Amino acid sequence: MSKEISVIKGLLFDKDGTLFDFEKTWNSWTLRVLQEVSEKSDVNIGKLAESINFDLKAGKLLPQSVVIAGTHREVTAALHKNLPNWNFEHLESYLLDIVIETPQYEVVPLRSFFQELKSEGFSLGVMTNDAEKGAQAHLAAAGILSLLDFVAGSDTGYGCKPAPEPLLAFAKKSALKPEELAMVGDSLHDLQAAEAAGMIRIAVLTGIATENQLKNYADVVLPSIADLPDLLSKNSV
């Protein structure tokens, strides 16, 4: 499908794997969670790791892990099945506190990147299946929260990807038509949400998914968001 890049007036970004390096952030978070929760609960760490598809030996998430595309609540639920002595809400809050503390690794210097897009008149937003509180903290730490017109997490009230509702909420907030917007993300959930919302689908390869996995669902595939300004200067894809 060919879509005119020149019509884009707004850009909605996924967070993890798009703005921030996914593996550096979430492998670290997951290992810390597993170690701490296992110790506090006297539950075998291997059993906990298996519940969220984390390879302890390699120190990394497996492609099918709920941590990769699931919501914060879904990750909590997967762990909670093996932690019956934990209150669910307490576990959810505990995991979120660790999310906020986990260092983020920017794919590009984000503040200057977003300042450039803002100066060119684009409406800008971030929609993540992470919890909004964690997203706000990460975006503020990167110095870009004030540059965004819209920030939503899976718990904001619009739903979560791959449903189109959070993307359409960005369109409403921006007073723009869906076809004037692009969703930029690293996963099939991002692209499927964009398709359902009627937005342009821009995939980046800084997450877990490969080009072969994404290319049939995207209007264009970029190595990273660093290539976005050049794309936006072109007429069409």
C-alpha positions in Angstrom: 0.0 0.0 0.0 1.3 3.4 -0.9 0.6 6.4 1.3 1.7 10.0 1.0 4.3 10.8 3.6 3.8 14.5 2.8 0.3 14.4 4.4 1.7 13.5 7.8 1.0 16.2 10.4 1.4 14.2 13.5 3.6 11.3 14.8 2.6 8.9 17.6 5.6 6.9 18.9 5.7 3.6 20.8 8.2 3.9 23.7 10.2 0.7 24.4 12.1 -0.6 21.4 11.3 2.6 19.5 12.6 5.5 21.6 14.6 3.4 24.0 16.7 0.3 23.4 14.4 -2.5 24.5 16.8 -5.3 25.4 19.1 -3.1 27.5 16.2 -1.7 29.5 13.9 -4.7 29.9 16.4 -7.5 30.3 17.9 -5.6 33.2 14.5 -4.9 34.7 13.3 -8.5 34.4 16.4 -10.0 35.9 16.2 -7.6 38.9 12.5 -8.4 39.4 13.1 -12.1 39.2 16.0 -12.0 41.7 14.3 -9.7 44.2 10.8 -11.4 44.1 12.3 -14.9 44.3 14.4 -13.9 47.3 11.5 -12.1 49.1 9.1 -15.0 48.4 11.3 -18.0 48.7 10.0 -19.1 45.2 12.4 -20.8 42.8 13.7 -18.2 40.4 13.7 -20.6 37.5 9.9 -21.1 37.9 9.3 -17.4 37.9 11.5 -16.9 34.9 9.6 -19.6 33.0 6.3 -17.9 33.8 7.3 -14.8 31.7 9.6 -16.6 29.2 13.0 -15.2 30.4 16.1 -17.2 29.6 18.2 -17.0 32.9 21.3 -18.5 31.3 21.4 -16.0 28.5 20.0 -13.2 30.6 17.4 -12.1 28.1 13.7 -12.3 27.3 12.5 -14.8 24.8 10.5 -13.5 21.7 7.2 -14.8 23.1 7.6 -13.2 26.5 4.6 -11.2 27.8 7.1 -8.5 28.9 7.7 -7.7 25.2 4.2 -6.8 24.0 2.0 -7.2 27.1 0.7 -4.6 29.4 2.1 -4.0 32.9 -0.9 -5.7 34.4 -0.5 -8.7 32.2 3.1 -9.1 33.3 2.0 -8.8 36.9 -0.6 -11.5 36.4 1.9 -13.9 34.8 4.2 -13.6 37.8 1.4 -13.6 40.3 0.3 -17.1 39.4 3.5 -18.3 41.1 3.3 -15.8 44.0 0.0 -16.6 45.8 1.2 -14.9 49.0 1.6 -11.6 47.3 -1.3 -9.1 47.1 -1.8 -8.5 43.4 -2.0 -4.7 43.6 1.0 -4.6 45.9 3.0 -6.7 43.3 1.8 -4.5 40.5 2.9 -1.4 42.3 6.3 -3.0 43.4 7.1 -3.9 39.8 6.2 -0.4 38.6 8.5 1.2 41.1 11.3 -0.9 39.6 10.3 0.2 36.1 10.6 3.8 37.1 14.1 3.2 38.6 15.4 1.2 35.6 17.8 3.2 33.4 16.6 3.9 29.9 19.0 3.9 26.9 17.9 6.4 24.2 18.1 5.1 20.6 19.0 8.7 19.5 19.5 11.9 21.7 15.7 12.3 22.2 15.5 15.9 23.3 17.1 17.3 20.2 15.2 14.8 18.0 11.8 15.9 19.3 12.7 19.5 19.4 13.4 19.3 15.6 10.1 17.6 14.9 8.3 20.1 17.1 9.9 23.0 15.3 8.6 21.7 12.1 5.0 21.8 13.3 4.3 18.1 14.0 1.9 17.0 16.7 3.8 14.5 18.8 2.7 11.8 21.1 3.7 8.6 22.8 1.5 5.5 23.4 2.9 2.5 25.2 1.5 -0.7 26.7 3.6 0.1 29.7 1.8 1.8 32.6 1.4 5.6 32.2 3.3 6.4 35.4 6.4 4.6 34.2 6.1 6.2 30.8 5.8 9.7 32.2 8.9 9.1 34.4 11.0 7.8 31.5 9.9 10.6 29.1 10.6 13.3 31.7 14.0 11.8 32.5 14.8 12.1 28.7 13.7 15.7 28.8 10.9 15.3 26.2 7.7 15.1 28.2 7.1 18.8 27.8 7.4 18.5 24.0 4.6 16.0 23.7 1.0 16.7 23.0 -0.2 13.3 24.2 1.0 10.5 26.4 -0.9 7.3 27.1 -0.2 4.0 28.7 -2.2 0.8 28.9 -3.9 2.1 32.0 -4.7 5.6 30.9 -8.3 4.6 29.9 -8.1 4.3 26.1 -7.2 0.6 26.1 -3.9 -0.8 24.7 -2.4 -1.8 21.4 -3.2 -3.5 19.1 -6.7 -1.9 19.6 -7.0 1.4 17.7 -8.7 3.4 20.5 -5.5 4.9 22.0 -4.3 5.9 18.6 -7.7 7.5 17.8 -7.5 9.4 21.1 -4.3 10.9 19.8 -6.0 11.9 16.6 -8.8 13.5 18.6 -6.4 15.3 20.9 -4.5 16.6 17.9 -7.6 17.6 16.0 -6.2 15.7 13.0 -7.6 12.9 10.8 -6.1 9.4 11.3 -4.8 9.4 7.7 -2.8 12.6 8.6 -1.0 10.7 11.4 1.7 8.0 11.5 2.3 5.4 14.2 6.0 4.6 14.7 6.8 1.4 16.4 8.9 -1.7 16.6 6.2 -4.4 17.0 3.3 -6.0 15.2 1.0 -4.6 17.9 2.0 -1.1 16.9 1.4 -1.7 13.2 -1.8 -3.6 13.7 -3.1 -0.8 15.8 -2.1 1.7 13.1 -3.9 -0.3 10.5 -7.1 -0.5 12.5 -7.0 3.2 13.2 -6.3 4.1 9.5 -2.9 5.6 10.2 0.3 5.4 8.3 2.4 2.5 9.6 6.1 3.1 10.2 8.2 0.2 11.6 11.6 0.5 13.2 14.1 -2.3 13.8 15.4 -1.3 17.3 13.1 -3.7 19.1 12.9 -7.5 19.1 11.1 -8.0 15.8 13.0 -8.5 12.6 12.4 -6.8 9.2 10.9 -10.0 7.8 8.4 -10.1 10.6 7.3 -6.5 10.2 7.6 -5.6 6.5 4.3 -7.1 5.4 2.5 -5.0 8.0 4.2 -1.7 7.5 4.1 1.0 4.9 7.8 1.6 5.4 10.5 -0.1 7.6 13.4 2.1 9.0 16.5 1.0 10.8 15.6 3.4 13.6 13.9 6.7 14.3 17.1 8.4 13.4 16.0 7.8 9.8 12.6 9.4 10.2 13.6 13.0 9.4 14.9 12.0 6.0 11.7 10.0 5.3 9.5 12.9 6.2 11.4 15.1 3.7 10.4 12.7 0.9 7.1 12.9 -0.9 5.8 9.3 -0.6 6.4 5.7 0.1 
